[in-house]
Amino acid sequence: MGLAIPEHWLTYLYQFGVGGLFFLGGLILIVRTGACNLKIRADRTWFGALIIGFLALATVYAIWIYASVHTPTIAAGSEVGLG
C-alpha cells in the first residue's frame, strides 16, 4: 500500500526536495570554501536572505498550487458571469 499523493504535489516535492538538496549543497560549499564567512555580519545577512528566499519561494509555490487545485472553474462556453 503506497501513499497516494496527487501528481501536482509530487512535482512540488521533487522540485523543492531535490532542488533543496542542491541548494543546501551550495550553501555548504560557500561556507566551507570561505566565500561566506558567518562571523561577518554582512555575510550572515546574505546567508539568511538566501535561506529565507528559498523558503518564501517554496511557500508561494505551495499556495499557488493549492489555489489552482481548489479554485472552482467555469466550464467553457458557460454563460455564468457574462452579464
C-alpha positions as CSV (number, residue, x, y, z in Angstrom):
1,M,0.0,0.0,0.0
2,G,1.6,3.2,-1.2
3,L,0.9,6.7,-0.1
4,A,-1.4,8.4,-2.6
5,I,0.0,11.8,-3.3
6,P,-1.5,13.8,-6.1
7,E,0.8,14.5,-9.1
8,H,0.9,18.2,-8.6
9,W,2.3,17.8,-5.1
10,L,4.8,15.2,-6.3
11,T,6.3,17.7,-8.7
12,Y,6.4,20.3,-5.9
13,L,8.1,17.8,-3.6
14,Y,10.6,16.9,-6.3
15,Q,11.3,20.5,-7.2
16,F,11.9,21.7,-3.7
17,G,13.2,18.4,-2.3
18,V,15.9,17.7,-5.0
19,G,16.4,21.4,-5.6
20,G,16.7,21.9,-1.8
21,L,19.4,19.3,-1.7
22,F,21.4,21.2,-4.4
23,F,20.7,24.5,-2.6
24,L,21.9,23.0,0.7
25,G,25.0,21.7,-1.1
26,G,25.7,25.1,-2.4
27,L,25.3,26.7,1.0
28,I,27.7,24.2,2.5
29,L,30.1,24.8,-0.4
30,I,30.2,28.6,0.1
31,V,30.7,28.3,3.8
32,R,33.5,25.6,3.5
33,T,35.4,27.5,0.8
34,G,35.3,30.7,2.8
35,A,33.3,32.5,0.2
36,C,30.8,33.3,3.0
37,N,32.3,33.9,6.5
38,L,29.4,33.7,9.0
39,K,31.5,35.7,11.5
40,I,31.0,38.7,9.3
41,R,27.6,40.4,9.8
42,A,27.0,41.2,6.1
43,D,27.7,37.6,5.1
44,R,25.3,36.4,7.8
45,T,22.7,38.8,6.4
46,W,23.1,37.5,2.8
47,F,23.2,33.9,4.0
48,G,20.0,34.4,5.9
49,A,18.4,36.1,2.9
50,L,19.2,33.1,0.7
51,I,17.5,30.7,3.1
52,I,14.5,33.0,3.6
53,G,14.2,33.5,-0.1
54,F,14.2,29.7,-0.7
55,L,11.6,29.2,2.0
56,A,9.5,32.1,0.7
57,L,9.6,30.7,-2.9
58,A,8.6,27.3,-1.7
59,T,5.7,28.8,0.3
60,V,4.4,30.9,-2.6
61,Y,4.6,27.9,-4.9
62,A,2.7,25.8,-2.4
63,I,0.0,28.5,-2.1
64,W,-0.2,28.8,-5.8
65,I,-0.6,25.0,-6.3
66,Y,-3.2,24.8,-3.5
67,A,-5.2,27.7,-5.0
68,S,-5.1,26.3,-8.5
69,V,-6.4,22.9,-7.4
70,H,-9.1,24.3,-5.0
71,T,-10.4,27.2,-7.1
72,P,-13.6,26.4,-8.9
73,T,-13.6,26.9,-12.7
74,I,-16.3,27.9,-15.1
75,A,-16.9,25.5,-18.0
76,A,-16.0,26.7,-21.4
77,G,-19.0,28.3,-23.1
78,S,-20.8,28.8,-19.9
79,E,-22.9,31.9,-19.7
80,V,-22.3,32.3,-15.9
81,G,-20.9,35.7,-15.1
82,L,-21.1,37.1,-18.6
83,G,-23.5,39.8,-17.8
